[in-house]
Amino acid sequence: MKIFYFSGTGNSYQIAKKIGSSFGEDTELIRITDNQNAGIIKDKVVGIVFPMYYFGLPTVVEDFIRNLNVSKDAYLFVIVTRGVPLAGGVKTQLENLCKEKKMYNYFQYITMGDNFVLDFWNATNQKERAIRNEKSNHEIVKIIKAIKNQQNKKQYSLIDYFNFITDKIPRYGYKTYKQHMYLKDNFFVVDQNECTLCKKCEKACPVNNIKINTKVEWKHENCQMCLGCFHCCPQNLIQYVNKKRNIDTKNKTQYWNF
């Protein structure tokens, strides 16, 4: 079995890891951005795990699924992590991506901690995070059972049926994410005088968008606005500051689940 995953701060990685471990050593966990897919994936069971961004898919996940070739007789499952219990919105996008190719057999959301700290939002606190992680463990048990039984089931959120609204919500809709500020990394700043060059942000970036020589620099290539660099910094020196849109992450809670 192969499980492909994309994870900014660790939620989706934890889900992929827990599901994979229940299937033994034959399971291969592959980071989506590391995958060099050539030809048809011939595994009998294939999984895709990723977070929901702005009522939709991270663009690297969208590109990955668009180019994914899975055997027609494979069992394909999709697990999507989210930071808010009632969130959703990926149904139409996923169905369109899978149209005229292998359609996924199983779909499930899992609510984890929220790591979105732009605007007035903050990360999920430690107490609530522990509660959600415990609940997610129960969900994973059910998911593992469903996958082993190759159950055909798709459990969406109510908001999945209102993509004509969520796609265009000002500032937070998927259209905004793709076309405006959310693919820009020009607003990340770091206190270079205090930075110890530990390179944790460079290693954590899921799209290899950070390079460190004598200082931290963003390459301005393929940033997904996962905020992983902000959350992983041991000294909380990386911030996102956009004065024009009145966004400043200073004093916001960090979230790290790797």
VOBA-1610 file (N, C-alpha, C; in pm, whole numbers, padded with zeros to 5 digits, always signed):
BEGIN
Met+00084-00120+00000Met+00000+00000+00000Met+00087+00125+00000Lys+00043+00226-00073Lys+00110+00355-00073Lys+00015+00460-00019Ile+00067+00546+00070Ile-00009+00660+00120Ile+00069+00786+00086Phe+00010+00869+00004Phe+00070+00996-00032Phe+00013+01105+00060Tyr+00100+01191+00111Tyr+00051+01292+00205Tyr+00118+01427+00180Phe+00044+01531+00215Phe+00098+01667+00220Phe+00065+01721+00357Ser+00164+01780+00425Ser+00141+01828+00561Ser+00228+01950+00589Gly+00164+02056+00638Gly+00238+02177+00672Gly+00290+02177+00814Thr+00201+02146+00909Thr+00241+02149+01050Thr+00228+02014+01119Gly+00194+01911+01045Gly+00201+01776+01101Gly+00071+01700+01116Asn-00044+01766+01104Asn-00171+01696+01123Asn-00190+01582+01024Ser-00177+01614+00896Ser-00199+01512+00793Ser-00092+01404+00797Tyr+00029+01442+00832Tyr+00135+01343+00846Tyr+00101+01243+00956Gln+00051+01292+01068Gln+00016+01203+01179Gln-00093+01104+01138Ile-00192+01151+01064Ile-00300+01064+01018Ile-00245+00958+00923Ala-00165+01000+00827Ala-00106+00906+00731Ala-00020+00802+00802Lys+00057+00848+00900Lys+00146+00759+00975Lys+00068+00656+01054Lys-00038+00699+01122Lys-00117+00608+01204Lys-00192+00505+01120Ile-00245+00549+01007Ile-00313+00455+00918Ile-00211+00356+00860Gly-00099+00409+00814Gly+00003+00324+00755Gly+00058+00220+00849Ser+00078+00258+00976Ser+00137+00165+01073Ser+00048+00045+01099Ser-00081+00059+01079Ser-00174-00052+01104Ser-00171-00156+00992Phe-00107-00122+00881Phe-00102-00215+00768Phe+00035-00281+00754Gly+00124-00256+00849Gly+00252-00326+00850Gly+00360-00263+00764Glu+00468-00336+00749Glu+00588-00285+00683Glu+00573-00266+00532Asp+00470-00324+00474Asp+00451-00311+00330Asp+00397-00175+00290Thr+00356-00095+00389Thr+00302+00038+00361Thr+00414+00139+00339Glu+00400+00218+00235Glu+00500+00320+00202Glu+00437+00458+00214Leu+00492+00542+00302Leu+00447+00680+00315Leu+00532+00769+00225Ile+00466+00845+00139Ile+00537+00927+00041Ile+00486+01070+00048Arg+00575+01163+00073Arg+00535+01303+00072Arg+00502+01343-00072Ile+00388+01402-00092Ile+00341+01434-00226Ile+00443+01515-00305Thr+00507+01609-00239Thr+00603+01694-00309Thr+00734+01622-00340Asp+00755+01504-00283Asp+00875+01424-00315Asp+00846+01319-00422Asn+00718+01301-00454Asn+00680+01192-00545Asn+00718+01223-00689Gln+00783+01128-00750Gln+00815+01137-00892Gln+00733+01027-00961Asn+00607+01055-00982Asn+00515+00953-01033Asn+00535+00929-01182Ala+00568+00807-01215Ala+00584+00770-01355Ala+00503+00644-01381Gly+00405+00654-01471Gly+00324+00538-01502Gly+00214+00515-01401Ile+00152+00399-01410Ile+00039+00366-01324Ile+00088+00307-01192Ile+00030+00355-01081Ile+00059+00298-00950Ile-00019+00168-00939Lys+00051+00059-00920Lys-00011-00073-00928Lys-00052-00131-00793Asp-00029-00057-00686Asp-00070-00106-00554Asp-00221-00126-00548Lys-00264-00225-00474Lys-00406-00256-00462Lys-00480-00156-00374Val-00407-00094-00282Val-00465+00007-00194Val-00378+00132-00199Val-00441+00246-00225Val-00369+00373-00236Val-00444+00479-00156Gly-00371+00555-00076Gly-00433+00660+00004Gly-00374+00797-00024Ile-00456+00900-00005Ile-00411+01040-00018Ile-00459+01114+00106Val-00368+01177+00177Val-00402+01249+00301Val-00347+01391+00290Phe-00432+01489+00316Phe-00387+01629+00305Phe-00480+01720+00383Pro-00438+01844+00411Pro-00523+01939+00482Pro-00611+02017+00384Met-00720+02069+00434Met-00804+02157+00354Met-00756+02301+00372Tyr-00739+02371+00261Tyr-00699+02512+00266Tyr-00807+02596+00198Tyr-00866+02689+00272Tyr-00960+02783+00214Tyr-01072+02712+00137Phe-01133+02615+00200Phe-01243+02537+00143Phe-01202+02461+00018Gly-01075+02428+00007Gly-01030+02355-00111Gly-00900+02281-00087Leu-00834+02244-00194Leu-00711+02166-00187Leu-00589+02257-00199Pro-00481+02228-00125Pro-00354+02296-00153Pro-00320+02275-00301Thr-00265+02375-00364Thr-00243+02366-00509Thr-00149+02251-00547Val-00053+02218-00460Val+00036+02106-00493Val-00040+01973-00489Val-00141+01964-00402Val-00224+01844-00396Val-00315+01838-00519Glu-00368+01951-00557Glu-00451+01958-00677Glu-00373+01910-00799Asp-00251+01957-00814Asp-00167+01915-00928Asp-00134+01767-00920Phe-00108+01719-00798Phe-00073+01579-00780Phe-00188+01487-00823Ile-00309+01517-00776Ile-00424+01434-00809Ile-00456+01442-00958Arg-00439+01558-01016Arg-00465+01573-01159Arg-00376+01481-01242Asn-00256+01457-01195Asn-00160+01375-01270Asn-00148+01232-01217Leu-00229+01199-01116Leu-00220+01068-01054Leu-00278+00959-01143Asn-00204+00851-01158Asn-00251+00735-01234Asn-00256+00614-01142Val-00378+00572-01111Val-00399+00458-01022Val-00471+00349-01099Ser-00432+00227-01074Ser-00498+00114-01139Ser-00649+00117-01114Lys-00727+00085-01215Lys-00874+00090-01206Lys-00929-00002-01098Asp-00859-00110-01069Asp-00910-00203-00968Asp-00853-00178-00828Ala-00782-00066-00813Ala-00726-00031-00682Ala-00835+00026-00592Tyr-00812+00018-00463Tyr-00900+00081-00364Tyr-00834+00212-00324Leu-00900+00323-00356Leu-00843+00456-00334Leu-00919+00529-00225Phe-00848+00570-00119Phe-00913+00645-00011Phe-00850+00783+00003Val-00933+00878+00044Val-00889+01018+00062Val-00931+01063+00202Ile-00833+01109+00280Ile-00859+01163+00414Ile-00815+01309+00415Val-00904+01397+00461Val-00875+01540+00462Val-00881+01592+00605Thr-00774+01653+00651Thr-00772+01713+00784Thr-00824+01856+00777Arg-00885+01899+00884Arg-00940+02035+00890Arg-00926+02089+01032Gly-00932+02221+01046Gly-00912+02281+01177Gly-01041+02320+01247Val-01154+02314+01174Val-01284+02351+01229Val-01382+02238+01203Pro-01458+02193+01304Pro-01544+02075+01289Pro-01644+02080+01175Leu-01698+02196+01143Leu-01801+02206+01039Leu-01744+02246+00903Ala-01613+02255+00893Ala-01551+02299+00768Ala-01562+02191+00661Gly-01546+02231+00537Gly-01553+02139+00424Gly-01534+02216+00295Gly-01573+02154+00185Gly-01568+02227+00059Gly-01487+02163-00052Val-01429+02045-00028Val-01340+01987-00130Val-01413+01892-00225Lys-01539+01862-00200Lys-01612+01760-00276Lys-01610+01786-00427Thr-01659+01900-00469Thr-01669+01929-00612Thr-01533+01930-00679Gln-01435+01990-00613Gln-01301+01997-00668Gln-01242+01857-00686Leu-01258+01772-00586Leu-01207+01636-00594Leu-01275+01557-00705Glu-01406+01567-00711Glu-01482+01494-00812Glu-01442+01537-00953Asn-01420+01666-00972Asn-01378+01715-01103Asn-01239+01665-01140Leu-01151+01658-01041Leu-01015+01610-01067Leu-01014+01462-01104Cys-01107+01386-01045Cys-01111+01242-01068Cys-01204+01202-01182Lys-01267+01299-01243Lys-01360+01270-01352Lys-01284+01205-01468Glu-01343+01101-01523Glu-01288+01027-01637Glu-01158+00954-01601Lys-01134+00934-01472Lys-01023+00851-01429Lys-01067+00774-01305Lys-00976+00718-01233Lys-01011+00641-01114Lys-01078+00730-01009Met-01203+00697-00972Met-01273+00771-00868Met-01241+00709-00731Tyr-01223+00794-00631Tyr-01190+00744-00498Tyr-01309+00668-00439Asn-01276+00564-00362Asn-01379+00479-00302Asn-01424+00527-00165Tyr-01334+00595-00094Tyr-01362+00632+00044Tyr-01316+00775+00068Phe-01399+00852+00140Phe-01363+00990+00174Phe-01407+01019+00317Gln-01318+01088+00390Gln-01350+01120+00530Gln-01273+01245+00574Tyr-01340+01335+00645Tyr-01273+01447+00712Tyr-01231+01403+00853Ile-01122+01461+00902Ile-01084+01446+01042Ile-01049+01585+01096Thr-01114+01623+01205Thr-01088+01753+01267Thr-00969+01744+01361Met-00868+01824+01333Met-00748+01828+01417Met-00735+01969+01475Gly-00616+02006+01520Gly-00594+02141+01569Gly-00586+02240+01454Asp-00631+02360+01480Asp-00629+02466+01379Asp-00495+02539+01383Asn-00430+02553+01269Asn-00301+02622+01265Asn-00307+02753+01187Phe-00426+02796+01151Phe-00443+02920+01074Phe-00439+03040+01168Val-00337+03122+01157Val-00317+03231+01253Val-00316+03368+01187Leu-00369+03377+01066Leu-00379+03507+01001Leu-00506+03578+01047Asp-00509+03710+01028Asp-00621+03792+01072Asp-00643+03777+01222Phe-00767+03760+01266Phe-00796+03753+01410Phe-00792+03610+01463Trp-00760+03513+01378Trp-00758+03373+01419Trp-00634+03342+01503Asn-00642+03234+01578Asn-00528+03186+01653Asn-00527+03033+01647Ala-00414+02974+01680Ala-00404+02829+01677Ala-00482+02767+01793Thr-00525+02643+01774Thr-00598+02571+01878Thr-00512+02556+02003Asn-00571+02581+02119Asn-00495+02572+02244Asn-00463+02427+02279Gln-00372+02410+02371Gln-00321+02278+02406Gln-00431+02184+02457Lys-00521+02234+02540Lys-00627+02151+02596Lys-00721+02101+02487Glu-00766+02191+02402Glu-00856+02153+02294Glu-00785+02062+02193Arg-00658+02087+02173Arg-00579+02004+02081Arg-00575+01859+02129Ala-00556+01840+02259Ala-00552+01705+02316Ala-00686+01634+02299Ile-00794+01709+02317Ile-00928+01652+02302Ile-00952+01609+02157Arg-00913+01695+02065Arg-00934+01664+01924Arg-00847+01547+01878Asn-00725+01541+01928Asn-00638+01430+01893Asn-00694+01298+01943Glu-00753+01300+02063Glu-00813+01179+02117Glu-00933+01136+02032Lys-01013+01231+01992Lys-01128+01200+01906Lys-01082+01148+01770Ser-00975+01208+01719Ser-00925+01165+01588Ser-00874+01021+01593Asn-00819+00982+01707Asn-00772+00843+01721Asn-00887+00744+01707His-01003+00780+01761His-01121+00694+01748His-01167+00690+01602Glu-01159+00804+01534Glu-01197+00809+01393Glu-01103+00724+01308Ile-00975+00728+01341Ile-00877+00652+01265Ile-00903+00502+01275Val-00944+00457+01394Val-00977+00315+01412Val-01089+00274+01315Lys-01191+00358+01303Lys-01302+00331+01212Lys-01255+00335+01067Ile-01170+00430+01036Ile-01120+00444+00899Ile-01037+00322+00859Ile-00952+00278+00949Ile-00867+00161+00922Ile-00955+00038+00896Lys-01057+00021+00975Lys-01149-00092+00956Lys-01218-00082+00820Ala-01261+00038+00784Ala-01328+00057+00655Ala-01235+00028+00538Ile-01109+00071+00550Ile-01012+00047+00443Ile-00983-00102+00430Lys-00965-00169+00542Lys-00937-00312+00538Lys-01053-00392+00478Asn-01176-00342+00500Asn-01294-00406+00443Asn-01326-00352+00304Gln-01242-00257+00258Gln-01261-00192+00128Gln-01404-00140+00112Gln-01445-00069+00214Gln-01579-00012+00217Gln-01589+00107+00122Asn-01700+00117+00053Asn-01726+00232-00034Asn-01814+00331+00044Lys-01754+00441+00081Lys-01825+00539+00163Lys-01762+00676+00146Lys-01845+00778+00133Lys-01797+00915+00122Lys-01879+01001+00217Gln-01812+01051+00320Gln-01881+01128+00423Gln-01835+01274+00415Tyr-01919+01356+00352Tyr-01885+01496+00333Tyr-01946+01583+00443Ser-01914+01710+00439Ser-01972+01809+00529Ser-02084+01881+00454Leu-02179+01939+00527Leu-02290+02011+00465Leu-02240+02121+00373Ile-02133+02186+00413Ile-02082+02298+00335Ile-02023+02253+00201Asp-01997+02124+00185Asp-01948+02073+00058Asp-02047+02094-00055Tyr-02172+02113-00021Tyr-02276+02129-00123Tyr-02303+02277-00153Phe-02216+02364-00102Phe-02231+02507-00126Phe-02100+02566-00181Asn-02033+02490-00267Asn-01903+02536-00319Asn-01918+02663-00401Phe-02037+02688-00456Phe-02059+02811-00533Phe-02048+02934-00444Ile-02059+02913-00312Ile-02041+03021-00215Ile-01900+03021-00159Thr-01855+02905-00111Thr-01724+02897-00044Thr-01609+02930-00139Asp-01627+02904-00266Asp-01522+02932-00363Asp-01495+03082-00376Lys-01596+03162-00341Lys-01586+03306-00367Lys-01597+03392-00241Ile-01596+03330-00124Ile-01602+03409+00000Ile-01487+03510+00002Pro-01516+03639+00017Pro-01409+03739+00016Pro-01299+03708+00118Arg-01178+03711+00071Arg-01058+03693+00154Arg-01032+03549+00196Tyr-01135+03469+00221Tyr-01116+03334+00271Tyr-01155+03225+00171Gly-01212+03262+00058Gly-01253+03163-00041Gly-01135+03110-00121Tyr-01158+02997-00188Tyr-01050+02932-00262Tyr-00999+03019-00376Lys-01087+03097-00435Lys-01046+03186-00544Lys-00944+03287-00495Thr-00966+03339-00374Thr-00872+03434-00315Thr-00738+03367-00288Tyr-00744+03245-00233Tyr-00622+03170-00202Tyr-00536+03150-00325Lys-00599+03120-00437Lys-00522+03089-00557Lys-00473+03213-00631Gln-00547+03321-00623Gln-00517+03435-00710Gln-00452+03554-00641His-00459+03560-00509His-00412+03682-00444His-00301+03656-00343Met-00321+03700-00219Met-00212+03705-00124Met-00164+03570-00075Tyr-00247+03466-00083Tyr-00214+03343-00015Tyr-00112+03256-00087Leu-00074+03293-00207Leu+00036+03223-00272Leu+00163+03309-00271Lys+00161+03417-00197Lys+00275+03507-00191Lys+00348+03487-00058Asp+00481+03475-00065Asp+00558+03462+00058Asp+00643+03586+00083Asn+00609+03696+00017Asn+00687+03819+00032Asn+00672+03882+00170Phe+00571+03839+00245Phe+00542+03903+00373Phe+00597+03826+00492Phe+00671+03719+00466Phe+00739+03651+00577Phe+00864+03729+00614Val+00882+03749+00743Val+01001+03820+00792Val+01060+03739+00907Val+01188+03758+00931Val+01254+03688+01041Val+01358+03781+01103Asp+01371+03774+01233Asp+01473+03851+01303Asp+01607+03782+01280Gln+01679+03828+01179Gln+01804+03762+01140Gln+01911+03774+01248Asn+01904+03878+01331Asn+02003+03895+01437Asn+01989+03791+01547Glu+01867+03744+01570Glu+01842+03644+01674Glu+01843+03502+01621Cys+01829+03487+01491Cys+01819+03354+01430Cys+01949+03276+01450Thr+01938+03151+01493Thr+02055+03065+01516Thr+02090+02978+01396Leu+02015+02996+01286Leu+02038+02917+01163Leu+02028+02767+01191Cys+01929+02730+01271Cys+01910+02588+01304Cys+01858+02507+01186Lys+01805+02576+01085Lys+01757+02517+00960Lys+01631+02433+00976Lys+01563+02447+01088Lys+01441+02371+01106Lys+01334+02414+01005Cys+01324+02543+00978Cys+01225+02592+00882Cys+01257+02542+00741Glu+01385+02537+00708Glu+01426+02488+00576Glu+01386+02341+00559Lys+01407+02262+00662Lys+01374+02120+00656Lys+01222+02098+00663Ala+01153+02185+00734Ala+01009+02167+00753Ala+00926+02207+00632Cys+00974+02301+00554Cys+00895+02350+00440Cys+00862+02235+00345Pro+00734+02205+00326Pro+00696+02090+00243Pro+00717+02109+00094Val+00745+02231+00052Val+00768+02256-00092Val+00909+02310-00118Asn+00998+02293-00021Asn+01139+02334-00036Asn+01152+02480-00081Asn+01076+02566-00019Asn+01072+02707-00058Asn+01164+02795+00026Ile+01237+02736+00120Ile+01325+02812+00208Ile+01469+02764+00193Lys+01561+02858+00182Lys+01703+02821+00178Lys+01777+02903+00284Ile+01876+02838+00345Ile+01954+02904+00450Ile+02102+02889+00421Asn+02169+03000+00407Asn+02315+03004+00400Asn+02363+03085+00521Thr+02372+03214+00503Thr+02407+03300+00616Thr+02283+03364+00678Lys+02168+03343+00614Lys+02042+03394+00666Lys+01927+03316+00606Val+01807+03336+00663Val+01687+03267+00614Val+01630+03345+00496Glu+01605+03274+00387Glu+01549+03338+00268Glu+01439+03251+00208Trp+01332+03315+00163Trp+01227+03244+00091Trp+01255+03255-00058Lys+01240+03144-00129Lys+01274+03141-00272Lys+01166+03204-00360His+01049+03228-00305His+00935+03280-00381His+00896+03183-00491Glu+00894+03054-00455Glu+00856+02949-00548Glu+00758+02853-00481Asn+00635+02852-00528Asn+00541+02745-00490Asn+00497+02747-00345Cys+00507+02861-00277Cys+00460+02868-00138Cys+00312+02834-00131Gln+00274+02751-00034Gln+00135+02709-00017Gln+00065+02782+00098Met+00135+02872+00165Met+00083+02940+00282Met+00036+02841+00389Cys+00112+02732+00406Cys+00079+02635+00511Cys+00119+02688+00648Leu+00205+02790+00651Leu+00254+02853+00773Leu+00342+02760+00857Gly+00391+02654+00794Gly+00478+02562+00865Gly+00603+02630+00919Cys+00660+02723+00842Cys+00782+02791+00886Cys+00756+02875+01010Phe+00641+02941+01014Phe+00605+03019+01133Phe+00591+02929+01255His+00522+02819+01238His+00490+02733+01351His+00609+02653+01403Cys+00704+02619+01316Cys+00812+02530+01359Cys+00930+02602+01423Cys+00941+02733+01406Cys+01059+02806+01455Cys+01070+02795+01607Pro+01178+02738+01657Pro+01193+02718+01803Pro+01189+02847+01884Gln+01227+02958+01821Gln+01230+03086+01892Gln+01118+03180+01850Asn+01029+03132+01765Asn+00916+03212+01716Asn+00963+03342+01651Leu+01070+03330+01572Leu+01129+03449+01509Leu+01069+03477+01372Ile+01007+03378+01311Ile+00947+03397+01178Ile+00805+03450+01195Gln+00774+03557+01125Gln+00641+03618+01132Gln+00589+03648+00991Tyr+00458+03666+00983Tyr+00396+03705+00857Tyr+00333+03842+00879Val+00385+03943+00810Val+00340+04080+00833Val+00301+04145+00701Asn+00172+04175+00688Asn+00120+04243+00571Asn+00042+04365+00619Lys+00108+04477+00623Lys+00047+04597+00680Lys-00072+04646+00597Lys-00066+04626+00467Lys-00175+04671+00380Lys-00305+04600+00415Arg-00297+04472+00451Arg-00416+04394+00486Arg-00431+04378+00637Asn-00349+04451+00712Asn-00357+04452+00858Asn-00340+04312+00916Ile-00239+04241+00867Ile-00209+04106+00917Ile-00072+04106+00983Asp-00066+04055+01105Asp+00059+04045+01178Asp+00047+03926+01274Thr+00135+03829+01258Thr+00126+03707+01340Thr+00198+03719+01475Lys+00255+03833+01504Lys+00325+03850+01630Lys+00233+03818+01748Asn+00285+03743+01843Asn+00212+03700+01963Asn+00105+03594+01937Lys+00102+03539+01816Lys+00008+03432+01785Lys+00068+03297+01830Thr-00021+03204+01867Thr+00021+03073+01917Thr+00077+02987+01805Gln+00186+02917+01832Gln+00242+02824+01734Gln+00177+02686+01747Tyr+00178+02611+01637Tyr+00118+02478+01634Tyr+00211+02384+01559Trp+00250+02277+01624Trp+00344+02183+01559Trp+00308+02041+01600Asn+00286+01952+01503Asn+00235+01818+01534Asn+00317+01709+01466Phe+00443+01737+01438Phe+00529+01633+01381Phe+00595+01552+01492
//
